[in-house]
Amino acid sequence: MNAHGTVHKYGDNVDTDVIIPARYLNTADHKELASHCMEDIDKEFVNKVKDGDIMVANMNFGCGSSREHAPIAIKASGISCVIASTFARIFYRNAINIGLPILECDEAAKDIDAGDEVDIDFDTGLITNVTKGHTYKAQPFPDFIKDIIRAGGLLNSLKG
């Protein structure tokens, strides 16, 4: 499993209310959620994001409420992976459950800038900043998590 894309960068404590504002939680339509992803902190995100792009943030990404809508909105927007220094525990689990790859790597989160081009090898945990020529090492996913992500989420993986 690999990912390659352009980076959209955010700071510390990006909470689920910012990822998908509560006023849009009355829909379960993934594309509708994606159309409002990050709009309260980055109004241009939905116009800039392309399939395969990568989101990078600092500490405590996905804090706040435990809504599954947040990782769904990110994944449906086209983001192929989120890299952060740390993730809120419930966001981390929700992301895996819906099949959104996320990696904790403080060094990468601090060094990668908006607009950088990044390659990710999920099998090794190697993150390569193509723009800067830097590499970083995240903990690779265990096989069972790779299986969940490949299947598009936990429920799909259970259908076998």
N, C-alpha and C positions, 0 to 999 in steps of 0.2 A: 504494500500500500504506500502510495506517495501522494504528495500535494505540491503544487507550484502555483504561485500567484503574487499579486501586488499587495502590499501591506496597508491596512487601515489601522492607525495607532491611537490608543486611548490611554488614560492615566490610571490612577489608583481608584479603588472603590466604585467601579462602574456597577451600579445596582440594576436589578431586574426591572425597576420602574423606568429607568433610562433606556434599557435595551428595548423594551416594549412597554410604552406607557399604559397605565391601567385603563385609560379611556377606550382602548382597543381590545380589551379582553373579552368583549361580548361576541367575538367570532372565533371559530376553530379553524377557519380557512387559512392554510399555511401561506399562501401567496398574499392574502390580505394582511396578515401579520408582518410578513417580510416588507411590505410596502410602507410600513411605519417604523421599521427597525432603526434604532439609534436617533430618531428624528429630533428628540429633545436636546441632544448634545452635538449632533452633526447632521444638520438639515440636508446636506448634499450626499450623505452616505448612500441612500437608495439610488441616486443618479450616477454615482461613481462606481459602485461595487459591480464586479463582473464575476461570473462563475469561476470558481477556483481560487478567488482571492483569499487572503489570510488576515485575520484580526489579531492584533497584538495589544496587550494591556499590561499594566503593572500589577500591584498587589490587590488581592481580594476581589477579583473579577466575579461578577454574578452574585454579589451580596444582596441582601434584602429579602423579599418574599420568595417563596419556594415555587413560584409558578413555572410550569414546564413550557409556557408560551415563549419565554426568553430564548432558550436554545433553539426552539423550533423556528422563531423569527430569524435568528442568525443563520441557521442552516438553509432555510428557504430563500434567504437573500442571495445565496450563492457562495457564502463563505465555506471554504473546505477544511479549515482548522482554526482554532483559537489558541494562541500561545500567551501565557501570562506568568508573572512571577509566582502568584498563588491564585487559587480559585476558592470561592465559597464552597463549602462541602456539599450542600444540596444542589447547587448549580452543576458541580462536577458530576454528580450522580445522574441528574436529569439530562445532561448533555450526552453521556454514554447511553442512557436509556433510549434516547431518540436518534442515536447514531451520529452525533456530531463529535468529530475528533478534537480533543483538547490536550495540550501539553503544558506542563509546568516547567519553566526554564527561566530562572531569574536573569542569568547572563544574557540570553537572547532577548528577553523582554526589555531590558535596559538599553541594549545596543542597537536593536533594529528600529529604524525610523519609518514614518509614513512614506509611502511611495517606493520603499525598497522592494526588490524582487527576491522572493524566498522560495527555496526548495525544502521539502520535508520528506524524510524517509521514516515512516512509522515503524518499520521492522527493526531499525537500529536506533531510533530516537535522534538521528542526526538532523540538525537544522542548519541549512547553508544559506547565508545571506549572500546571494549572487552579486548584488550591487556593491557590497563592501568587501567581498572575498573572505568573510569571517565564517567560522563554523562553531556550533554550540552543541552540547550533548544533553538531551532530555532523556528521562527514563522511558524506554520503549514500552508500548502496551503489552501486557500479557496476552497470550493467545486467545483466551476467552473473551477479552475486551475487543481484540481485533475481529473476532468472529461476530460480535454484536454490531460493531461499526460496519463491517462488510455487508451484513444482512439489512442494514438501514435502521437498526434499533433493536431493543430487547424483545419486543413482541414478535417482530419478524423473525428473529433468531430462534425463538421458541417453536415457531411453526415448522421449522426444520425442513 
